[in-house]
Structures are given as structure tokens and as C-alpha cells.
Amino acid sequence: MEEMRSIVLVDTFRNELVRNGTEDRGYSNNNYTVISIGNYEDTINIDYCKHNNPSKYRFVSFDLYDLVPFPYRWGDSSDFWLFVDTSQCIGRSKYFYSSPSRLPISDPRYDTNAPHLCRDSLLSYPIFIKNISTDSLLVANALKLPLTLEAKDSFGNWLYIQNPVRYHSGQAVCLIAPNETLLSAFPVLAGDYKADLRLVMGLRGMDPPMTYSNTFQGYIDGDNLRKTSERYRAWQLKQRSSLERE
């Protein structure tokens, strides 16, 4: 996983980057989007602002959804490396996207629903996701990644401090090929409490098993973490009481 730290990101945009200082300080915002996917060895030239051809991201054609068995799967914890690089900073991409209609990728009308990517001013750490399996894997719905931020409380519990990602039906899914690396961005949060953080890829309690990033430190809202910790410990106590009564 540490080999991803050697990838140099060339970001030529000049707008000033600032920490996430929105009203909720980003805690409910898990809008992690795909910036690029490719076979990167040492350098990624970041190009946020362009009208992207969806075939570049290998969206699964809606025609394949009717196949049984479905030819692709979501990856599990043994299929990915997930790494947040705090040694360099980039901007974050945001996108405006309408899922492709039921057309084959070869149809020229397919491009009319391509995603638009642009760079906003949020100071961010790069997120690298590498497919270390031998399969092409489903990795995102409409370029939105199933990533959620966790923080460790003073009792050593890892707790969600973002709402887990929710998908809606009718969205196109994106593929990542073997040995390819996906680039996304983690906005650097503004806060008053320094905590251990990590990203989780997937949904807790559901298959496939989740993939965890490396642990890194950041400043978050201490009051938000304390309240989340209190709710979690109250739930633990309730669970123990229920087991003792059985």
C-alpha cells in the first residue's frame, strides 16, 4: 500500500484551496467522487474540468443488468488497497451527472449524458484505491464512491462521523480493471479536536466485507464525536442488558 505514496500528483489549477469550513464541517457530506482511473506508475496529471467520455470510466451498459449471472461483482476487502496520502494536497472534484440511457456505449448519443467534473476550492488529501484482484470490479455508482469517514473515540471505538452513502436505483455503475488505480479526494476538515481517522469502503453489516484505509490524523468537531460516542456506548449497554435478561 505504501507504494502509492510515491505517486506524484500534478495539479495545475491555481484557485486558492481552503479547509472545509461549511456549517456542518463536512461531517454529513460523504460525496467522494472519482477524479480519474488508470494504470499509474509514478505521476498523475490531474484534469478536473472537462466533458468526460463515459467510456473512459467503463460504465456498465444497462443491457448487461438482465444477464444471469451478472458478469461483475463489487470488490471486498481482499480486492482493494485503500490509501489516504496526507503528504500532498489537491483540490476536490464535484460532478453533475445524469445516468446514461439504455444505449450501448458505441451509440454516439451515449456521450450526451457524460459526467461533468470540475475542481472546487476544498483543500484535500488524495485517496488512492487500487484493484489488486484479477477481476474487473464494480467500484462506484455514477462516479460516487461508497466511502464513509470513521473516527476513533477516547474509548478506542471506531465510529461513523458521516452518514453512510445511499444509492438510488437507475444509476450507472463504474468499473475498475485489474492493477488500475482510482484517484479521489478527502476534504481536510476544520475542527477543534485531533483524532485518528480512517475511511471505510462499503456498508457496515453488509456483504462484501468492508475495506479500511490506513489510519491518519485530522481535526474534527470534538462535540460531534463525543455525542456519537455517548450514543454508541448507550447502545452497547442496552445490548448487554438484553443479553443478560435472556
SEVEXKE-701319 format. One record per residue: y, x, z of N, C-alpha, C in turn; residue in three letters. Coordinates in steps of 0.2 Angstrom, whole numbers, padded with zeros to 4 digits, always signed. Layout:
N
YXZYXZYXZALA...
This chain:
246
-0006+0004+0000+0000+0000+0000+0006+0004+0000MET+0006+0010+0003+0012+0014+0004+0014+0017-0003GLU+0010+0017-0008+0011+0019-0014+0017+0015-0018GLU+0018+0009-0015+0023+0005-0018+0030+0008-0016MET+0030+0011-0010+0037+0014-0008+0040+0019-0013ARG+0035+0022-0017+0038+0027-0022+0041+0024-0028SER+0040+0017-0029+0043+0014-0035+0051+0014-0034ILE+0055+0016-0039+0062+0016-0038+0065+0010-0042VAL+0069+0007-0039+0072+0001-0042+0079+0002-0045LEU+0080+0001-0051+0086+0002-0054+0090-0004-0055VAL+0095-0005-0051+0099-0012-0051+0106-0010-0053ASP+0108-0012-0059+0114-0010-0062+0120-0015-0061THR+0118-0021-0057+0123-0026-0056+0128-0023-0051PHE+0134-0025-0051+0140-0022-0047+0143-0027-0042ARG+0141-0033-0042+0144-0038-0037+0142-0035-0030ASN+0146-0036-0025+0145-0034-0018+0140-0038-0015GLU+0135-0035-0011+0130-0038-0008+0132-0039-0001LEU+0130-0045+0002+0131-0046+0009+0125-0049+0013VAL+0125-0048+0019+0119-0051+0023+0119-0059+0023ARG+0114-0061+0024+0113-0069+0024+0116-0071+0030ASN+0122-0075+0029+0126-0077+0035+0127-0085+0034GLY+0123-0088+0031+0123-0095+0030+0122-0099+0037THR+0124-0105+0037+0124-0109+0043+0117-0109+0047GLU+0112-0109+0043+0105-0109+0046+0102-0101+0046ASP+0107-0097+0044+0105-0090+0043+0098-0089+0039ARG+0097-0093+0035+0091-0092+0031+0084-0094+0034GLY+0084-0096+0040+0078-0097+0043+0074-0103+0040TYR+0077-0108+0037+0073-0113+0034+0072-0112+0027SER+0075-0106+0024+0075-0105+0017+0070-0100+0015ASN+0064-0103+0012+0059-0098+0010+0059-0098+0003ASN+0065-0098-0001+0065-0098-0008+0064-0091-0011ASN+0058-0088-0010+0056-0082-0013+0054-0083-0020TYR+0057-0080-0025+0056-0081-0032+0054-0075-0035THR+0050-0075-0041+0048-0070-0045+0054-0067-0049VAL+0055-0060-0048+0060-0057-0052+0057-0054-0058ILE+0051-0051-0057+0048-0048-0063+0041-0046-0061SER+0036-0046-0067+0029-0044-0066+0028-0039-0071ILE+0024-0034-0069+0022-0029-0074+0018-0023-0072GLY+0016-0019-0076+0012-0013-0074+0017-0007-0072ASN+0019-0007-0066+0024-0002-0064+0021+0004-0061TYR+0023+0010-0063+0021+0016-0060+0026+0019-0055GLU+0032+0020-0058+0037+0023-0054+0044+0020-0054ASP+0046+0016-0059+0053+0014-0060+0052+0006-0062THR+0057+0002-0059+0058-0005-0062+0065-0005-0063ILE+0067-0007-0070+0074-0008-0072+0075-0016-0071ASN+0078-0018-0066+0079-0025-0064+0084-0028-0069ILE+0082-0034-0072+0086-0038-0076+0086-0045-0074ASP+0091-0047-0070+0090-0054-0067+0093-0059-0072TYR+0098-0058-0075+0102-0063-0079+0100-0064-0086CYS+0095-0067-0088+0094-0068-0095+0089-0074-0095LYS+0089-0077-0101+0085-0083-0103+0078-0080-0104HIS+0073-0081-0099+0067-0078-0100+0062-0082-0104ASN+0058-0078-0108+0052-0082-0111+0047-0083-0106ASN+0045-0089-0106+0039-0091-0101+0033-0087-0102PRO+0031-0086-0108+0025-0082-0110+0025-0075-0106SER+0031-0072-0105+0031-0066-0101+0028-0067-0094LYS+0029-0073-0091+0026-0074-0085+0019-0077-0085TYR+0017-0078-0091+0010-0081-0092+0009-0087-0088ARG+0013-0092-0089+0012-0099-0086+0005-0102-0088PHE+0001-0105-0084-0005-0108-0086-0003-0114-0090VAL-0006-0115-0096-0004-0121-0100-0007-0127-0096SER-0004-0133-0097-0006-0139-0094-0012-0141-0097PHE-0014-0139-0103-0020-0141-0106-0026-0138-0102ASP-0025-0133-0099-0031-0130-0095-0033-0134-0089LEU-0028-0138-0086-0029-0141-0080-0035-0146-0080TYR-0037-0148-0086-0043-0153-0087-0049-0149-0088ASP-0049-0143-0088-0056-0139-0088-0059-0139-0082LEU-0066-0140-0082-0070-0140-0076-0076-0135-0078VAL-0077-0129-0074-0072-0127-0068-0066-0124-0071PRO-0060-0125-0067-0054-0122-0068-0055-0114-0069PHE-0052-0111-0074-0053-0104-0075-0050-0099-0071PRO-0045-0101-0067-0041-0097-0062-0041-0099-0055TYR-0040-0095-0051-0040-0096-0044-0034-0093-0040ARG-0032-0095-0034-0027-0092-0030-0031-0086-0027TRP-0027-0081-0026-0030-0075-0023-0030-0076-0015GLY-0035-0072-0012-0035-0072-0005-0033-0065-0002ASP-0034-0064+0004-0031-0058+0007-0034-0051+0005SER-0040-0052+0001-0043-0045-0001-0041-0044-0009SER-0037-0048-0011-0035-0048-0018-0028-0045-0019ASP-0024-0045-0014-0017-0043-0015-0015-0037-0010PHE-0010-0033-0012-0006-0029-0007+0001-0032-0007TRP+0003-0033-0001+0010-0037+0000+0014-0032+0004LEU+0020-0029+0002+0023-0024+0005+0031-0025+0004PHE+0034-0025+0010+0042-0026+0010+0045-0019+0011VAL+0049-0016+0007+0051-0010+0007+0058-0010+0010ASP+0059-0008+0016+0066-0008+0019+0070-0001+0018THR+0067+0003+0013+0071+0009+0012+0076+0009+0006SER+0076+0003+0003+0080+0002-0003+0082-0005-0003GLN+0088-0007-0006+0090-0014-0006+0092-0016-0013CYS+0091-0022-0015+0093-0025-0021+0096-0032-0020ILE+0098-0035-0025+0101-0042-0024+0095-0047-0024GLY+0096-0053-0024+0091-0058-0024+0091-0062-0030ARG+0086-0064-0033+0086-0069-0039+0086-0076-0037SER+0089-0080-0040+0088-0088-0039+0087-0090-0046LYS+0084-0096-0047+0082-0099-0053+0083-0106-0054TYR+0084-0108-0060+0084-0115-0061+0079-0117-0066PHE+0074-0121-0065+0068-0121-0069+0065-0128-0069TYR+0063-0130-0075+0060-0136-0077+0053-0134-0079SER+0048-0137-0076+0041-0136-0078+0040-0137-0086SER+0037-0133-0089+0035-0134-0097+0032-0140-0098PRO+0033-0143-0103+0029-0149-0105+0022-0148-0107SER+0018-0153-0109+0011-0151-0111+0011-0149-0118ARG+0013-0143-0119+0013-0140-0125+0010-0133-0125LEU+0006-0131-0130+0004-0124-0130+0009-0119-0130PRO+0008-0113-0127+0013-0108-0127+0015-0106-0134ILE+0011-0106-0139+0013-0104-0145+0018-0109-0149SER+0018-0115-0146+0023-0120-0149+0030-0118-0148ASP+0034-0117-0153+0041-0115-0152+0045-0119-0147PRO+0044-0125-0146+0048-0130-0142+0046-0128-0135ARG+0041-0124-0133+0039-0122-0126+0045-0118-0123TYR+0049-0114-0127+0054-0110-0124+0060-0114-0122ASP+0061-0120-0124+0066-0124-0121+0066-0125-0114THR+0061-0125-0111+0060-0126-0103+0059-0119-0100ASN+0061-0114-0103+0061-0107-0099+0065-0107-0093ALA+0063-0103-0088+0067-0102-0082+0073-0098-0083PRO+0079-0099-0080+0085-0095-0080+0085-0091-0073HIS+0085-0085-0074+0086-0081-0067+0093-0078-0067LEU+0095-0078-0061+0102-0074-0060+0102-0071-0053CYS+0106-0066-0052+0107-0062-0046+0112-0065-0042ARG+0111-0067-0036+0116-0069-0031+0118-0063-0027ASP+0122-0064-0022+0125-0058-0018+0122-0057-0012SER+0116-0059-0010+0112-0058-0004+0109-0051-0004LEU+0111-0047+0001+0108-0041+0002+0101-0042+0004LEU+0096-0038+0000+0089-0040+0001+0085-0034+0000SER+0079-0034+0004+0074-0029+0003+0069-0031-0003TYR+0067-0026-0007+0062-0028-0012+0055-0030-0009PRO+0052-0035-0012+0045-0037-0010+0040-0035-0016ILE+0035-0031-0014+0030-0029-0019+0024-0033-0018PHE+0021-0036-0023+0014-0040-0022+0010-0037-0028ILE+0005-0033-0026+0001-0030-0031-0006-0034-0032LYS-0009-0035-0037-0015-0038-0038-0020-0032-0039ASN-0024-0032-0033-0029-0026-0033-0036-0029-0035ILE-0037-0035-0037-0043-0038-0039-0044-0036-0047SER-0050-0039-0049-0052-0038-0056-0050-0044-0060THR-0047-0049-0057-0046-0056-0060-0039-0057-0061ASP-0037-0061-0066-0030-0064-0066-0030-0069-0061SER-0024-0069-0057-0024-0074-0051-0018-0078-0052LEU-0018-0084-0049-0013-0089-0048-0008-0086-0043LEU-0002-0085-0044+0002-0082-0039+0009-0086-0037VAL+0011-0091-0041+0017-0094-0040+0017-0101-0043ALA+0020-0106-0040+0022-0112-0044+0029-0112-0046ASN+0030-0112-0053+0037-0112-0056+0041-0107-0053ALA+0038-0101-0053+0041-0094-0050+0042-0094-0043LEU+0040-0099-0039+0042-0099-0032+0035-0097-0028LYS+0036-0092-0024+0030-0089-0021+0029-0092-0014LEU+0022-0093-0013+0020-0096-0006+0021-0091+0000PRO+0027-0088+0001+0029-0083+0006+0033-0087+0012LEU+0031-0085+0018+0034-0088+0024+0035-0082+0029THR+0041-0082+0032+0043-0077+0037+0040-0078+0044LEU+0037-0073+0047+0035-0074+0054+0039-0068+0058GLU+0040-0070+0065+0042-0065+0069+0038-0065+0076ALA+0038-0059+0079+0034-0058+0085+0038-0060+0091LYS+0036-0064+0095+0040-0066+0101+0038-0061+0107ASP+0041-0062+0113+0040-0057+0118+0034-0057+0121SER+0029-0062+0120+0023-0063+0122+0018-0060+0117PHE+0020-0057+0111+0016-0054+0106+0013-0059+0101GLY+0015-0066+0102+0013-0071+0097+0017-0070+0090ASN+0014-0071+0085+0017-0071+0078+0018-0078+0077TRP+0025-0080+0075+0027-0087+0075+0031-0088+0068LEU+0030-0093+0065+0034-0095+0059+0041-0096+0061TYR+0046-0093+0058+0053-0095+0059+0056-0097+0053ILE+0052-0099+0048+0054-0103+0042+0049-0109+0041GLN+0051-0114+0037+0047-0119+0036+0042-0117+0030ASN+0035-0118+0031+0031-0116+0026+0032-0119+0019PRO+0031-0115+0014+0033-0118+0007+0029-0124+0006VAL+0032-0129+0002+0029-0135+0000+0029-0136-0008ARG+0024-0137-0011+0024-0138-0018+0023-0145-0020TYR+0026-0147-0026+0025-0154-0028+0021-0154-0035HIS+0018-0159-0036+0014-0160-0042+0018-0159-0048SER+0014-0157-0054+0018-0157-0060+0021-0150-0062GLY+0021-0145-0057+0024-0139-0058+0019-0134-0062GLN+0022-0130-0066+0018-0125-0069+0016-0119-0065ALA+0010-0116-0065+0008-0111-0061+0008-0104-0065VAL+0010-0099-0061+0011-0092-0064+0005-0087-0063CYS+0003-0083-0068-0002-0079-0067+0000-0071-0066LEU-0004-0068-0062-0003-0060-0062-0010-0057-0063ILE-0009-0052-0068-0015-0049-0071-0018-0043-0066ALA-0024-0041-0067-0026-0035-0063-0022-0029-0063PRO-0020-0026-0058-0016-0020-0057-0009-0021-0058ASN-0007-0027-0060+0000-0028-0060+0004-0029-0054GLU+0010-0028-0054+0014-0028-0048+0020-0033-0049THR+0021-0038-0044+0026-0043-0044+0032-0041-0040LEU+0038-0041-0042+0044-0040-0038+0047-0046-0036LEU+0049-0047-0029+0053-0052-0027+0058-0049-0022SER+0061-0053-0018+0067-0050-0013+0067-0054-0007ALA+0068-0051-0001+0068-0053+0005+0075-0053+0008PHE+0079-0058+0008+0086-0058+0011+0087-0055+0018PRO+0091-0050+0019+0092-0047+0025+0096-0052+0030VAL+0093-0054+0035+0096-0059+0039+0101-0057+0044LEU+0106-0061+0045+0111-0059+0051+0108-0063+0057ALA+0108-0059+0063+0106-0062+0069+0108-0057+0075GLY+0106-0059+0081+0108-0056+0087+0102-0053+0090ASP+0096-0054+0088+0090-0051+0091+0086-0047+0086TYR+0084-0041+0088+0080-0037+0084+0072-0038+0086LYS+0069-0040+0080+0062-0042+0081+0057-0039+0076ALA+0051-0039+0077+0046-0037+0072+0045-0043+0068ASP+0045-0041+0061+0044-0047+0056+0039-0045+0051LEU+0036-0050+0048+0031-0049+0043+0031-0056+0038ARG+0029-0055+0032+0029-0060+0028+0021-0062+0027LEU+0020-0069+0026+0014-0072+0025+0013-0075+0019VAL+0008-0073+0015+0007-0076+0008+0001-0081+0009MET+0003-0088+0008-0002-0093+0008+0000-0098+0014GLY-0004-0103+0015-0003-0108+0020-0008-0107+0026LEU-0005-0107+0032-0009-0106+0038-0014-0112+0039ARG-0020-0110+0040-0026-0115+0041-0029-0118+0035GLY-0027-0115+0029-0030-0117+0023-0033-0111+0019MET-0038-0113+0015-0041-0108+0011-0036-0107+0004ASP-0036-0101+0001-0039-0095+0004-0036-0092+0010PRO-0039-0087+0013-0036-0083+0019-0029-0080+0017PRO-0025-0080+0021-0018-0078+0020-0018-0070+0020MET-0013-0068+0016-0011-0061+0015-0005-0059+0019THR-0005-0054+0023+0000-0052+0028+0003-0045+0025TYR+0010-0045+0025+0014-0039+0023+0013-0034+0029SER+0016-0028+0028+0017-0023+0033+0022-0026+0038ASN+0022-0024+0044+0027-0026+0049+0034-0022+0048THR+0039-0025+0048+0046-0022+0048+0050-0025+0053PHE+0056-0022+0054+0061-0024+0060+0067-0027+0056GLN+0070-0032+0059+0076-0035+0057+0079-0039+0062GLY+0085-0041+0061+0089-0045+0066+0089-0052+0064TYR+0087-0057+0069+0086-0064+0068+0090-0067+0074ILE+0090-0074+0073+0093-0078+0079+0088-0078+0085ASP+0090-0075+0090+0086-0075+0096+0085-0082+0099GLY+0090-0086+0099+0089-0093+0102+0084-0097+0098ASP+0084-0096+0091+0079-0099+0087+0072-0097+0089ASN+0071-0090+0089+0064-0088+0091+0062-0090+0098LEU+0067-0090+0103+0065-0092+0110+0062-0099+0110ARG+0066-0104+0106+0064-0111+0106+0057-0112+0103LYS+0056-0108+0097+0050-0108+0094+0044-0106+0098THR+0045-0101+0102+0040-0098+0107+0039-0103+0112SER+0044-0106+0115+0043-0111+0120+0039-0117+0118GLU+0040-0119+0112+0036-0125+0109+0029-0123+0108ARG+0028-0116+0105+0021-0114+0104+0017-0113+0111TYR+0020-0111+0116+0017-0110+0122+0015-0116+0126ARG+0020-0121+0125+0018-0128+0127+0012-0131+0123ALA+0012-0130+0117+0006-0132+0113+0000-0129+0116TRP+0000-0122+0117-0006-0119+0119-0008-0121+0126GLN-0004-0123+0131-0005-0126+0137-0008-0133+0136LEU-0006-0137+0132-0009-0143+0131-0016-0143+0128LYS-0017-0138+0123-0024-0137+0121-0029-0135+0126GLN-0026-0130+0130-0031-0128+0136-0032-0133+0141ARG-0027-0138+0142-0029-0143+0147-0034-0148+0144SER-0033-0149+0137-0038-0154+0134-0045-0151+0134SER-0046-0144+0133-0052-0141+0133-0055-0142+0140LEU-0051-0141+0146-0054-0141+0152-0056-0148+0154GLU-0053-0153+0152-0055-0160+0153-0061-0162+0150ARG-0063-0159+0144-0069-0161+0141-0076-0158+0145GLU
